[in-house]
Amino acid sequence: MIHELKEEIYISLYLIIYGIYIISSYDILLSFFTKTKLNKVIKIIIELIFFIIQLILTYYFSYKLASGYMPIYFILFIVIGFVIYYKLLKESLLKNVEQIIKGIKQITPSILKIIQNLLYSKELIKIIKEIISLIYRRMIKIKSNKNDEVKTLENIN
């Protein structure tokens, strides 16, 4: 399928932007790894999941971009997006990501405290205990009803 020049230019721009997206999202993942202390195996698993998701997105993106048409310069323009990111955008993006991570670290204790208060409140625990005891009583009642039916059937025979 041959596109007009205008469409080819749009496709090229989309590919450059997509290349920037791919490398910046990977860079964000790597900066997350450097800021957190995760097990090496967990890091590898997260990276594999990341790359599988990126492959699926790349396939979907290329299919939707031009009805499955993958121009020969597909990889070239993605690499150009990588270069643009590394030369122009990487430093400012990583500074912003670092600030976001600091903000999340400051907010996390208060959010965890709110969640803990919600999950471990006396009222909630009381309600959960009542629900569990109600379910338990119903199960015992159903079981005793089944046993009575079995005894009745045995007496009939």
N, C-alpha and C positions, 0 to 999 in steps of 0.2 A: 504494500500500500504506500503510495507516494503522496506526501502532503505538500501543500503550498508552502512557500517560503515563510509566510507569516506564522503558520502553524509550526513549522520547524524551529523558528526562533522562540516561540512560546515553549515548545518542548525542551529546547536547550536551557532556557531560563528555569523551568521547573526542575530540570535535572540538576542544575547548579544549586538551587535552593534545597533540593532533596539531599545532595551531597553534604551541604552545610548542616542539615538536620541530623544526618547519620553520625557524622564525626562529633558534632557538639553533644548529642545525647550520649555517645560513648565516653566523651570527656567528662560529662557530668557524672556518669557511673563510676569512672575511675577516681574522680575527686571525692565521691561518696566513700569509696573503698579506703582512700587514704585518711579520711576523717573518722572512720569507724574501725573498731577492732573486731573483725570477723575472721572466722576460721577459714583457712585457705580452701578447703573443700567447698564450703558454702559460697565463697567468692567465685570459684570455678563454675558451680551450678548456676549461680545468678548470671554469670557471663554467658553461659550456654543458652539459658532461657532468653537473655537479651538478644543474642545473635539469631536465635530461631524466630523471635518476634520480628526482628529487623528484616530477616529474609522473607517472611510472610508479607510484611508491609511493603517491601521492595517489589515483590511479585505483584501484589495488589495494585501498588502505585503504577508500575509499568503497564499493567493490563488496562487500568482505567485511564491512563494518560492519553493513549492513542490506540485504543481498542486492541491491545496486545502487540502493537507494533513496537519493536525495540530497535531503534536506529543503531547503526554501527558505532556511533559516537556516544552511546549511552554511558559507558564507563568513563570515557574521556571527560565528559561534563560533570560527572559525579566527582572525579578526581580534581577538577578545577574548583568545585565547591569545597573540597577538602583544603586545597591550597588557600583559597580566600579565607576560610575559617581560621587556619593556622596563622596567616599573615596579618589579618585585620581584626578578627573577632574573639580569638581565644582568650586573651588576657582580660578583657572586660567581662566576658561571660563568666570566667572562673572567679573573678572578684565578686560578681553578683551571687554566684552559687555559694561562695564562702560566707557571704553575709546572710543568705537565706538559711544555710545550715546553722550558723550561730543563732539566728532568730528561733529556729525550730528547737535548738538545744535549750534556749531560755524558756520557751513556752511549754516544752514537754513535761517538766515536773508538775506544773499547775494543771495541765490537762490530765495527767495520770492521777493526780489527787482527786479531781472531779469525777473521773471514771471510777476510781476506787470508792469514793463516797456513794456513787450511784449503785455500784454493784454490791457493796458490802454494808449498805444501810440496814439498820435493824428492822425497819418496816418491810423492806424487800425480802430479807431472809425469812421473816415471819410468814409472808405471803407464799414464798417458795416452799417452806415446810408444810404449810396447810395444803397446798396443791399436791405435794408428794404424798402426804398422808391420805388425802382424798383418793388419789389414784391407787394407792396401796389398798385402801379399804374396798374400793370397787373391784380390784383384781381378786382379792380374797373372796368377796361376795360371788363373783362370777365363777371362781374355782369351786366354791362350796355348792353352788347351784348345779354345776356340771357333775360333781360327785353324787349329789342327790338324784340326778337323773339316771346316772349309771346304776346306782343302788336300786332305783325303782325298776329299771329294765331287767336287772338281775332277778329281782323278786317276781317279776311277771313270767320269766322263763322258768 
